[in-house]
Every structure is written in C-alpha cells, then in structure tokens.
Amino acid sequence: TSNSYAALIKAYGSTDQINKAQELWQCIRQQGTIPNEQMFAQMIDVLVTGGRFPEAQQLFREMRQVHSERMASSGMAMAYAMIVKGYTQQKDAASALRCYEEMKVLGVQVGVV
C-alpha cells in the first residue's frame, strides 16, 4: 500500500540508503503505481536531506503535474516545505521565498509541516 511504500522510503532515507530508496521508487513506478502525495513528499524529503536537490526538484515538478488538483493536501505541504529547505541549504533565499509565496497563492497549507 501507499503508506507502506512511504514508510519504506522514509526508512531508507533515515539510514542514508538513498540509492535503495530510489530503487524502490523505480520499482513502484515500474509496477504502474501512481505515487500519492505522501509518497512523493517522502521521496523528495529523502533526496533533499541526502543532498540531491536537483533530483528532488525534478520529482517535485512531476508531483505538481500529477497531483495538481491536490494542492491543499498535507503531502503537498510537506513537499513544498522540503523544497524550501533545499533552497535554504543551497543558500538561495530568494528562491526559498518565491516558493513560499507560491505556496500561499496556490492554497498550499503553509505551516502544516
């Protein structure tokens, strides 16, 4: 189930096994499963925390396309928070603030995470 996959992705991330998390992600996608917002957010978190921000940004763009009707979900809020975190890690405050403003305009729940 989606919750199990999200938990496994989180477990791999918390043990710095980013490649294993990515392998699981590819397996999920190859099965034809469309990840829900929580799964996307968890994978984005693993990538940002693991220093793979460009990959996280690419996955975030995909998430926004796949789940454009779910901008108010907690998973979307978590993903946005991780992208803001990634920008701050990159010392790109302007992009972090633009992302925050975008959250407000799109109705993403600011402060949920």
KETI-647946 format. One line per 3 residues: number of its first residue (from 0); their letters; for each residue x, y, z negated of C-alpha. Coordinates in Angstrom, 2 decimals. Last residue first. Layout:
% residues N
NUM	A	X Y Z ~ ...
***
This chain:
% residues 113
112	VVG	4.74 20.53 -8.43 ~ 1.32 22.18 -8.29 ~ 2.81 25.70 -8.39
109	VQV	1.57 26.81 -4.99 ~ -1.27 24.67 -3.68 ~ -0.92 25.01 0.08
106	GLV	-3.55 27.42 1.41 ~ -1.83 28.05 4.74 ~ -1.05 31.72 3.94
103	KME	0.25 30.86 0.47 ~ 2.51 28.09 1.70 ~ 3.80 30.31 4.50
100	EYC	4.84 32.89 1.90 ~ 6.80 30.21 0.04 ~ 8.47 29.09 3.27
97	RLA	9.44 32.67 4.05 ~ 10.89 32.96 0.52 ~ 13.00 29.84 0.97
94	SAA	14.08 31.07 4.41 ~ 15.29 34.38 2.94 ~ 16.98 32.63 0.01
91	DKQ	19.24 30.56 2.24 ~ 21.82 29.40 -0.31 ~ 21.74 25.92 1.26
88	QTY	20.58 24.56 -2.09 ~ 17.93 27.30 -2.06 ~ 16.75 26.18 1.37
85	GKV	16.57 22.57 0.20 ~ 14.56 23.54 -2.89 ~ 12.08 25.41 -0.67
82	IMA	11.84 22.24 1.45 ~ 11.25 20.17 -1.69 ~ 8.49 22.52 -2.85
79	YAM	6.86 22.32 0.58 ~ 6.88 18.52 0.38 ~ 5.38 18.56 -3.13
76	AMG	2.60 20.94 -2.06 ~ 1.85 18.72 0.97 ~ 1.61 15.72 -1.34
73	SSA	-0.68 17.66 -3.69 ~ -3.10 18.18 -0.82 ~ -4.23 21.66 0.31
70	MRE	-2.57 21.42 3.73 ~ -4.48 18.23 4.60 ~ -5.80 19.08 8.09
67	SHV	-2.27 19.47 9.48 ~ -1.42 15.94 8.31 ~ 0.38 14.51 11.34
64	QRM	1.75 17.85 12.55 ~ 2.85 19.07 9.13 ~ 4.40 15.70 8.38
61	ERF	6.41 15.79 11.61 ~ 7.81 19.21 10.76 ~ 8.65 17.93 7.26
58	LQQ	10.47 14.93 8.74 ~ 12.66 17.28 10.80 ~ 13.30 19.50 7.79
55	AEP	14.26 16.49 5.66 ~ 16.70 15.34 8.34 ~ 18.30 18.80 8.38
52	FRG	18.40 18.74 4.54 ~ 20.36 15.55 4.11 ~ 21.98 16.39 0.79
49	GTV	20.62 13.39 -1.09 ~ 18.16 15.52 -3.06 ~ 16.77 16.91 0.20
46	LVD	16.55 13.46 1.80 ~ 14.99 11.77 -1.22 ~ 12.48 14.61 -1.64
43	IMQ	11.54 14.43 2.05 ~ 10.95 10.69 1.63 ~ 8.72 11.31 -1.37
40	AFM	6.81 14.04 0.43 ~ 6.20 11.85 3.49 ~ 4.95 9.01 1.30
37	QEN	2.73 11.35 -0.70 ~ 1.33 12.93 2.49 ~ 0.25 9.58 3.91
34	PIT	2.54 7.56 6.14 ~ 0.96 6.32 9.38 ~ 1.61 2.58 9.41
31	GQQ	2.40 1.13 12.82 ~ 4.55 -1.64 11.37 ~ 7.54 0.07 13.00
28	RIC	6.80 3.18 10.92 ~ 6.91 1.29 7.64 ~ 10.11 -0.48 8.68
25	QWL	11.69 2.85 9.63 ~ 10.80 4.28 6.22 ~ 12.22 1.18 4.50
22	EQA	15.47 1.64 6.40 ~ 15.48 5.32 5.44 ~ 15.05 4.45 1.76
19	KNI	17.87 1.91 2.09 ~ 20.09 4.60 3.66 ~ 19.28 6.95 0.80
16	QDT	20.39 4.48 -1.84 ~ 21.28 7.14 -4.41 ~ 19.61 5.17 -7.25
13	SGY	16.82 7.73 -7.68 ~ 16.33 7.78 -3.92 ~ 15.89 4.04 -3.65
10	AKI	13.37 4.11 -6.49 ~ 11.50 7.04 -4.92 ~ 11.22 5.20 -1.60
7	LAA	9.98 2.13 -3.49 ~ 7.37 4.17 -5.36 ~ 6.16 5.81 -2.13
4	YSN	5.87 2.38 -0.49 ~ 3.90 1.02 -3.42 ~ 1.57 4.01 -3.43
1	ST	0.95 3.65 0.30 ~ 0.00 0.00 0.00
***
